[in-house]
Amino acid sequence: MLLFSEYLRELLKNKQMTVSSLARSIGVERTQLSKALSGQRVLPYHVLEELTYYLRLTPGEEKKLRSYYDDQFAKKGLRRSYEMIDKLFYNLSCLDFSAPAFEETRLLIDLEQYARDRSVFMGETNVQFLLRMVLSEEMLRPDARLELTVPPSDTFLVTELLHRYLDDKITMEICQIICFDAASAQGADINLHNLKSFCRILPICLLSGQHYHPYYYYDSNAPIHYTDPFPYFMVTHNCVVCLSEDGSCALLLRYPDSISCYRRHFHFLTDRSHSLIQYTDDPLEILSSYQKCTGADGFYTAMDQPCFGRFYSESFVHSHLRQELPEFPQILSAAKERFSLLRTVPRFFTFFSEAGVKRFMTDGTLDDYPVEIVKPFSVQERCLLMRQLAEAIRNGDVTGHIFNEGAFPDYLAICTAAEKGIGFFTTRQFPLSNGLCSVRIREPNLCLAFHGWMTHLPGSNLTLTAKETAETLERFVESFA
């Protein structure tokens, strides 16, 4: 496979441009470009936009150049992280929110009768029966609560919790402590162990109705426990279940002093861990979360509908917010601050679906702002915003691309900033939510992974090219004008 530097040299030769002239055009030093052409240095990502413009690249050439650019980071795990995030969003888009085909029958015996005088359970099947029994019995309590240190690599528990939340049968408060690998925690590399752990629990965060609370700490030997046969545990009101590394063996403790001891130890650990998730469903806090997840270098977002924030004037914002809102002055002030920033950020990335565009053009409502807060846009306003977006994509002021079908869930929005955090926001399309909810993550390595995924999208096979996207938007305008 050609290296980025080799392909760039080939393009320079084919386009008949010198190193000096290209360096001046794209705004980098000649020595910096020369080192990139010899494979000694990596160009900043934003320079790819300038290369595309000044080398007059075709869509195929641009996609190939971006692909080779990404390959430079393959040794650091970046490409693998893209694949993991691709899979996460694909799986989220495939979630079936319809009524379950069957539901769990009532417990025929209680935990005391089931366990009898046993304290050790051997074999995955017996351990899973025990865990399901403990979960089901705890869920019967009005104050149901589960505290666990079981890692997300235990796919049985992750799947069990996900299904119970998905069936909307559970309001149990769950706190989980996760061990993140300390390797590369402060560096530029992507820690795939940590990313994989997060990808497993994000669906639970979104489905839990803010009842799931993960915490994390760093350890240099995240998956290794040498001497403890039961290094993990989960605590309910009635028992403690200690689990082996591979989940094939469990120890059941039912004495009140044992339960109290493990609960105190869990609280000791949470006091020394970091909260991974901050939830909110308050409109003001959601606006603030969007603001906090917008970096000085630009705005990067993906959701089912395109973001038109680049084109909202202060008067436009004022006229579309409902003035009867109890907190109208505060919401108006926050919205003005928000869109003032979006009008001026140097880079503006928006990724969306064709179905989301069609929905906006049909009813004029925004997925990420309910009609109780923002009035629907008129047909004339919809066409104007769509024309402005298409033009901005063509002239390079906005990096806008349409997702291929199934690449991103239609009920989710994500906003990333490498240094400031990641925001996940459920929208009006989310079947299990009565309102908007935001989930904010600030763990540095996760921020790096998701922001890298966002910036690689323009050259990936998950989206249409900029030209194809602009043409699609213009066709919608013609059909509705």
ABEGO torsion letter per residue (X at the ends): XBBAAAAAAAAAAAAGBBAAAAAAAAGBBAAAAAAAAAGABBBBAAAAAAAAAAAGBBAAAAAAAAAAAAAAAAAAGAAAAAAAAAAAAAAAAABBABBBABBBBBBABBAAAAAEABABBBEAAAAAAAAAAAAAAAAABAABBBBBABBAABAAAAAAAAAAAAAGABABBBBBBBBBBABGAABABBBAAAAAAAAAAAAAAAAAGGABBBBBBBBABAABBAABABABBBBBAABBBBBBAAGABBBBBABAAAAAAAAAAAAAAAAABBBABBBBABAAAAAAAAAAABBAAEBBBBBABBBAAAABBAAAAAAABBAABAAAAAAAAAAAAAAAAAAABABBBBBBBAAAAAAAAAAGBBAABBAAABBBBBAAAAAAAAAAAAAAAAAGABBBBBBBBGABBAABBBBBBAAAEBBBBBBAABAABABBBBBBBABAAAAAAAAAAAAAAAABAABBBAAAAAAAAAAAAAAAX
